[in-house]
Amino acid sequence: MPRGCGVVSAGAVLFEATAANIEQAAPAGPVVVRLTDIRAIDGDAPPTSVFGGDGVDCGYQFRAGVRYLIEADSGGRVSTCSQTRPLVAARGLLEFLSAPSVRERPRVWGRVSAADVRGQGLGWPGGPAVDGATATLEGPVSTRQTTSANGEFSFRDVPDGSYRLSVTIPPHRADVSAPAATAVTLTGETSCVNVDVTAPSTARVTGTVVDPAGAPAPGVFVELFPAPYNQWAGGYVHGAISGADGRFAIEKLPPGQYVGGIGVPYPDDTRAVAPVLARSGAGGEVLDVQPGASLEVSPLVARPAPQIAVTGRTIAPPDTARTRRMLVLQPLDGLATARAYGGMTAEDGSFSISAHRGVRYRVLVEEGQRIVGRAEFVAGDGPLEIGLDPPR
């Protein structure tokens, strides 16, 4: 998606830093990113930590050990709408910021990268560079440029007007395909546009879904998540629905490791089927997708996992105040459950939550923004008891 380049939000701070440590504040909340080797560029004094995201609230996805150009608001919050990006993908923006005059700044610039296993759909332009691609700008004038070893292109001397930016992939990059063209508009001598282009992967995973008797099972959703699976860690979900013959094809898979399995049949999302392809626990299978690969997996058997009520209670330490607490379910089998992700306890600690029979879960007990209890269980094995942490 194109964005006006060089625009820093009011009250923001722009700086370079390395993500040293990433801490999850709460299962469904933001993460705290501790920073090191900080270098100020513009705005207020840089913070020593920022708040990233979790994929649920569209926060930016950081990775430990990666150096970034960071744009944060005055409270240290970073969103996908900011100029934040890995430093390797920030050279064009730094060139813009360091240009001594408006006329020396690039007008249309960006980077062509291959789809990244955790960055797809999250505004993360730091995937592997696509070098040798041809970026073509067509409008009032037409010009083209070959991307650098870092996947970059930069057009300077182009007049105002409406343009179409397209990218042609070189023959030696059979692992990616050409992305869709992007509309670009320049208005006024100070305007410029940053376009970071992601080239879709050509890797795919195919297979067949069958019922327990071996007959084709149509209308079943097969899904893959970046490994290791974590419901709250963000990352793009890839999936496909089996056809009348039970066949499915998951296309455009960025290279990397995945877990997953059979998820929720459509259009009826009140049922689920037990996952069978891979689990994220100890001894679980991981699907390794190489660049440009075409993998056929063994037939997946769809076994019904009806929705049931799991009852139980939380056991609080002595002298703990009676209060209602939130329950959050995390499926541990690479399965996205249908709708319900938990519930609330009663003041006496008793609860009843919806889950799918035979599926393994982690349940977290939250009080405010703190996790005060946790347990793992297989739905249908019996009542659940969760011991709570001592009061702080």
C-alpha positions as CSV (number, residue, x, y, z in Angstrom):
1,M,0.0,0.0,0.0
2,P,1.5,3.4,-1.0
3,R,2.0,6.0,1.7
4,G,3.2,9.6,1.7
5,C,6.9,9.3,2.7
6,G,8.7,11.3,5.3
7,V,5.6,12.3,7.2
8,V,6.1,11.9,11.0
9,S,3.1,12.1,13.3
10,A,2.7,15.1,15.6
11,G,4.5,14.4,18.9
12,A,6.3,11.4,17.4
13,V,9.9,10.4,17.7
14,L,12.0,8.9,15.0
15,F,15.1,6.9,15.8
16,E,17.2,3.7,15.1
17,A,17.4,0.9,17.6
18,T,17.8,-2.8,18.0
19,A,15.0,-4.9,19.5
20,A,16.8,-6.6,22.4
21,N,14.0,-8.4,24.2
22,I,10.2,-8.8,23.5
23,E,7.9,-9.5,26.5
24,Q,4.3,-10.5,26.2
25,A,2.3,-8.2,28.6
26,A,-0.9,-10.2,28.3
27,P,-2.2,-13.0,26.0
28,A,-4.3,-10.7,23.9
29,G,-2.5,-7.4,24.7
30,P,0.5,-5.5,23.4
31,V,4.1,-6.6,23.8
32,V,6.8,-4.5,25.4
33,V,9.9,-4.3,23.2
34,R,13.1,-3.4,25.1
35,L,15.6,-1.5,22.9
36,T,19.4,-1.2,22.8
37,D,21.9,0.7,20.7
38,I,19.6,3.7,20.2
39,R,20.3,6.6,17.8
40,A,18.0,9.6,17.7
41,I,17.0,11.0,14.3
42,D,14.1,13.4,14.9
43,G,11.7,14.5,17.5
44,D,11.8,13.9,21.3
45,A,14.4,11.8,23.1
46,P,13.9,8.2,22.1
47,P,12.4,5.8,24.7
48,T,14.3,2.7,25.9
49,S,11.2,0.6,25.2
50,V,8.2,0.7,22.9
51,F,4.8,-1.1,22.8
52,G,4.5,-3.3,19.8
53,G,1.5,-5.4,18.8
54,D,0.1,-8.9,18.8
55,G,-1.6,-9.1,15.4
56,V,-5.0,-8.6,17.1
57,D,-4.9,-4.8,17.5
58,C,-2.8,-4.2,14.4
59,G,0.3,-3.4,16.3
60,Y,3.7,-3.6,14.6
61,Q,5.4,-7.0,14.8
62,F,9.0,-6.7,16.2
63,R,11.6,-9.5,16.3
64,A,14.4,-9.8,18.8
65,G,17.9,-9.1,17.3
66,V,16.6,-7.0,14.3
67,R,17.7,-3.4,14.0
68,Y,14.8,-1.0,13.1
69,L,14.0,2.5,12.1
70,I,11.2,3.3,14.6
71,E,8.5,5.9,14.6
72,A,6.6,6.0,17.8
73,D,4.0,8.3,19.3
74,S,4.7,10.3,22.5
75,G,3.5,7.3,24.6
76,G,5.9,4.8,22.9
77,R,3.2,3.1,20.9
78,V,4.1,1.8,17.4
79,S,1.4,0.9,14.8
80,T,1.4,-0.6,11.3
81,C,0.5,2.9,10.0
82,S,3.9,4.3,11.1
83,Q,7.1,4.5,9.2
84,T,8.6,1.7,11.4
85,R,10.5,-0.9,9.5
86,P,13.6,-3.1,9.6
87,L,16.6,-0.9,8.9
88,V,17.5,-3.0,5.9
89,A,14.2,-1.8,4.4
90,A,14.6,1.9,5.5
91,R,17.4,3.1,3.3
92,G,15.0,5.0,1.0
93,L,13.3,6.8,3.9
94,L,16.7,7.7,5.4
95,E,17.8,9.0,2.0
96,F,14.6,11.1,1.9
97,L,15.3,12.5,5.4
98,S,18.9,13.3,4.7
99,A,18.3,15.1,1.4
100,P,19.5,18.7,1.7
101,S,16.7,20.1,-0.4
102,V,13.2,19.1,-1.7
103,R,14.5,18.7,-5.3
104,E,17.1,16.2,-4.2
105,R,14.6,13.9,-2.6
106,P,13.3,10.8,-4.3
107,R,9.7,11.2,-5.5
108,V,8.7,7.5,-5.8
109,W,10.8,4.9,-4.0
110,G,10.4,1.6,-2.3
111,R,11.6,-2.0,-2.0
112,V,10.6,-5.3,-3.6
113,S,10.8,-8.2,-1.1
114,A,9.6,-11.8,-1.1
115,A,6.7,-12.6,1.2
116,D,7.9,-13.3,4.7
117,V,6.5,-16.1,6.8
118,R,5.5,-13.9,9.7
119,G,5.2,-10.6,8.0
120,Q,2.6,-11.2,5.3
121,G,-0.5,-9.1,5.9
122,L,1.1,-7.2,8.8
123,G,2.9,-4.4,7.0
124,W,6.3,-5.9,7.5
125,P,8.6,-4.9,4.5
126,G,11.7,-6.7,5.8
127,G,11.4,-9.9,3.9
128,P,14.2,-11.3,1.6
129,A,15.1,-8.8,-1.2
130,V,14.1,-9.4,-4.8
131,D,17.1,-8.1,-6.7
132,G,17.1,-7.7,-10.5
133,A,13.4,-7.0,-10.7
134,T,12.2,-4.3,-13.1
135,A,10.1,-1.5,-11.5
136,T,8.2,0.4,-14.1
137,L,6.5,3.8,-13.5
138,E,4.0,4.7,-16.2
139,G,2.0,8.0,-16.3
140,P,2.8,11.5,-17.6
141,V,6.3,10.0,-18.2
142,S,7.4,6.4,-18.4
143,T,10.6,5.2,-16.7
144,R,11.9,2.0,-15.4
145,Q,14.7,0.8,-13.0
146,T,16.3,-2.5,-12.0
147,T,16.1,-3.2,-8.2
148,S,19.3,-3.2,-6.3
149,A,20.8,-6.1,-4.4
150,N,18.7,-4.9,-1.5
151,G,15.5,-4.9,-3.7
152,E,15.3,-1.1,-3.8
153,F,14.2,1.3,-6.5
154,S,14.0,5.1,-6.5
155,F,12.6,7.5,-9.1
156,R,13.6,11.2,-8.7
157,D,12.9,13.4,-11.7
158,V,9.3,12.7,-12.5
159,P,6.5,15.3,-12.8
160,D,3.2,15.5,-10.9
161,G,0.4,13.3,-12.0
162,S,-1.2,9.9,-11.7
163,Y,1.1,6.8,-12.3
164,R,1.0,3.0,-12.4
165,L,3.8,1.2,-10.7
166,S,4.4,-2.4,-11.8
167,V,7.1,-4.9,-11.0
168,T,8.4,-7.6,-13.4
169,I,10.1,-10.6,-11.7
170,P,13.4,-11.8,-13.2
171,P,13.6,-15.3,-14.6
172,H,16.0,-16.5,-11.9
173,R,13.4,-15.9,-9.2
174,A,11.0,-18.8,-9.7
175,D,10.2,-18.7,-6.0
176,V,8.1,-15.5,-6.3
177,S,5.5,-14.1,-8.8
178,A,4.7,-10.6,-10.0
179,P,2.7,-8.5,-7.5
180,A,-0.3,-6.5,-8.6
181,A,0.3,-3.0,-10.0
182,T,0.0,0.0,-7.6
183,A,-1.6,3.4,-8.3
184,V,0.6,6.3,-7.4
185,T,-0.3,10.0,-7.4
186,L,2.1,13.0,-7.1
187,T,0.7,16.4,-6.3
188,G,2.9,19.4,-5.7
189,E,6.7,19.6,-5.8
190,T,7.1,18.5,-2.2
191,S,5.0,15.3,-2.5
192,C,6.6,11.9,-2.7
193,V,5.3,8.3,-2.3
194,N,6.8,5.3,-0.6
195,V,5.7,1.9,-2.1
196,D,6.9,-1.3,-0.5
197,V,6.0,-4.1,-2.8
198,T,5.7,-7.8,-1.7
199,A,6.1,-10.4,-4.3
200,P,3.8,-13.4,-3.6
201,S,5.5,-16.8,-3.0
202,T,4.9,-19.6,-5.6
203,A,5.2,-22.3,-3.0
204,R,2.0,-24.4,-2.4
205,V,0.7,-27.3,-0.3
206,T,-1.9,-29.7,-1.6
207,G,-3.7,-32.7,-0.2
208,T,-7.0,-34.5,0.3
209,V,-9.4,-34.4,3.3
210,V,-11.4,-37.7,3.9
211,D,-13.9,-38.8,6.5
212,P,-13.1,-41.7,8.9
213,A,-14.5,-44.2,6.3
214,G,-12.0,-42.8,3.7
215,A,-14.6,-41.0,1.6
216,P,-13.8,-37.4,0.3
217,A,-14.8,-34.7,2.9
218,P,-15.8,-31.5,1.1
219,G,-16.2,-28.1,2.8
220,V,-13.5,-28.6,5.4
221,F,-11.1,-25.8,6.2
222,V,-7.4,-26.7,6.3
223,E,-5.2,-24.0,7.9
224,L,-1.5,-23.4,8.4
225,F,0.2,-21.2,10.9
226,P,3.9,-20.1,11.3
227,A,5.6,-22.5,13.7
228,P,5.7,-22.6,16.6
229,Y,2.0,-22.1,16.9
230,N,0.9,-19.3,19.2
231,Q,-2.7,-18.0,19.0
232,W,-1.6,-14.6,20.2
233,A,1.8,-14.2,18.4
234,G,0.5,-12.8,15.2
235,G,1.4,-14.1,11.8
236,Y,-0.7,-14.7,8.7
237,V,-3.0,-17.7,8.6
238,H,-3.0,-19.6,5.3
239,G,-5.9,-21.9,4.4
240,A,-8.1,-23.4,1.9
241,I,-11.5,-25.3,1.8
242,S,-11.7,-28.8,0.5
243,G,-13.7,-29.2,-2.7
244,A,-16.3,-31.8,-3.7
245,D,-13.6,-34.3,-4.2
246,G,-11.9,-33.5,-0.8
247,R,-9.0,-31.8,-2.5
248,F,-7.4,-28.6,-1.3
249,A,-4.6,-26.4,-2.4
250,I,-3.0,-23.7,-0.1
251,E,-1.3,-21.3,-2.5
252,K,1.3,-18.5,-2.1
253,L,3.0,-19.9,1.0
254,P,6.1,-17.9,2.1
255,P,9.0,-20.3,2.8
256,G,9.3,-21.4,6.4
257,Q,8.0,-23.8,8.9
258,Y,4.3,-24.3,9.6
259,V,2.0,-26.2,11.9
260,G,-1.7,-26.6,11.3
261,G,-4.4,-29.0,10.5
262,I,-8.1,-29.2,9.9
263,G,-10.1,-26.3,11.3
264,V,-13.7,-25.2,11.2
265,P,-15.9,-26.5,8.4
266,Y,-17.7,-23.8,6.4
267,P,-20.3,-22.4,6.4
268,D,-21.2,-24.2,9.7
269,D,-18.8,-22.7,12.3
270,T,-20.6,-24.2,15.3
271,R,-18.7,-27.5,14.8
272,A,-15.0,-28.3,14.4
273,V,-12.9,-31.3,13.5
274,A,-9.9,-32.6,15.3
275,P,-6.6,-31.3,13.8
276,V,-4.4,-34.0,12.3
277,L,-1.6,-32.4,10.2
278,A,0.6,-31.0,12.9
279,R,0.8,-30.0,16.5
280,S,3.0,-27.5,18.2
281,G,3.8,-29.4,21.4
282,A,6.7,-31.7,22.1
283,G,7.2,-34.3,19.4
284,G,4.8,-32.5,17.0
285,E,5.2,-32.5,13.3
286,V,6.3,-29.4,11.5
287,L,5.8,-28.7,7.8
288,D,9.0,-27.3,6.2
289,V,8.1,-25.2,3.1
290,Q,11.1,-24.4,0.8
291,P,11.1,-21.5,-1.7
292,G,9.1,-22.4,-4.8
293,A,8.2,-25.9,-3.4
294,S,5.0,-27.8,-4.2
295,L,4.2,-30.3,-1.4
296,E,1.6,-33.0,-1.3
297,V,0.7,-34.0,2.2
298,S,-0.8,-37.4,3.3
299,P,-4.6,-37.6,3.4
300,L,-6.1,-35.7,6.4
301,V,-8.8,-37.5,8.3
302,A,-11.6,-35.2,9.5
303,R,-13.0,-36.6,12.7
304,P,-15.9,-34.6,14.2
305,A,-15.2,-32.6,17.4
306,P,-18.5,-31.3,18.6
307,Q,-18.8,-28.2,20.7
308,I,-19.2,-29.1,24.4
309,A,-19.3,-27.2,27.7
310,V,-16.2,-27.6,29.9
311,T,-17.0,-27.0,33.6
312,G,-14.6,-26.5,36.4
313,R,-13.4,-24.1,39.1
314,T,-10.5,-21.9,40.0
315,I,-8.9,-22.6,43.4
316,A,-7.7,-19.4,45.0
317,P,-5.1,-19.2,47.9
318,P,-6.5,-18.4,51.3
319,D,-7.6,-14.7,52.0
320,T,-7.9,-14.1,48.2
321,A,-10.8,-11.8,47.4
322,R,-13.8,-13.3,45.7
323,T,-14.2,-11.8,42.2
324,R,-15.0,-12.7,38.7
325,R,-12.0,-13.4,36.4
326,M,-11.6,-13.7,32.7
327,L,-10.8,-17.1,31.0
328,V,-8.9,-17.1,27.7
329,L,-8.6,-20.3,25.6
330,Q,-5.6,-21.0,23.5
331,P,-5.9,-24.1,21.2
332,L,-2.6,-26.0,21.3
333,D,-3.3,-28.1,18.2
334,G,-2.9,-25.5,15.6
335,L,-6.7,-25.1,15.5
336,A,-8.7,-21.9,15.4
337,T,-11.8,-22.5,17.4
338,A,-15.2,-21.4,16.4
339,R,-16.1,-18.0,17.8
340,A,-15.8,-18.6,21.6
341,Y,-12.4,-18.1,23.1
342,G,-13.3,-18.3,26.7
343,G,-15.6,-16.7,29.3
344,M,-15.8,-15.5,32.9
345,T,-15.8,-17.3,36.2
346,A,-18.4,-16.7,38.8
347,E,-17.3,-15.0,42.0
348,D,-16.9,-18.4,43.7
349,G,-14.5,-19.5,40.9
350,S,-16.8,-21.8,39.1
351,F,-17.1,-21.6,35.3
352,S,-18.5,-23.2,32.2
353,I,-16.7,-22.5,28.9
354,S,-17.3,-23.7,25.3
355,A,-14.7,-25.9,23.6
356,H,-14.4,-28.7,21.1
357,R,-14.3,-32.3,22.3
358,G,-10.8,-33.9,21.9
359,V,-9.0,-30.7,21.2
360,R,-6.1,-29.8,23.5
361,Y,-6.1,-26.3,25.0
362,R,-4.3,-24.0,27.3
363,V,-6.6,-21.9,29.5
364,L,-5.3,-18.6,31.1
365,V,-7.0,-16.9,34.0
366,E,-6.7,-13.1,33.9
367,E,-7.4,-10.6,36.6
368,G,-7.1,-7.1,35.1
369,Q,-4.0,-7.2,32.9
370,R,-2.3,-10.0,34.9
371,I,-2.3,-13.7,34.3
372,V,-3.1,-15.3,37.7
373,G,-3.5,-18.9,36.7
374,R,-3.0,-21.4,33.8
375,A,-3.6,-25.0,32.9
376,E,-3.7,-27.4,29.9
377,F,-6.5,-29.8,29.2
378,V,-8.2,-31.9,26.6
379,A,-11.8,-30.9,26.2
380,G,-14.1,-33.7,27.4
381,D,-11.6,-35.4,29.8
382,G,-13.7,-34.2,32.8
383,P,-14.1,-31.2,35.1
384,L,-11.1,-28.8,35.2
385,E,-9.4,-27.3,38.3
386,I,-7.1,-24.4,38.0
387,G,-4.9,-23.2,40.9
388,L,-4.4,-19.5,41.1
389,D,-1.2,-17.7,41.9
390,P,-0.7,-16.1,45.4
391,P,-1.8,-12.4,45.6
392,R,1.0,-9.9,44.8
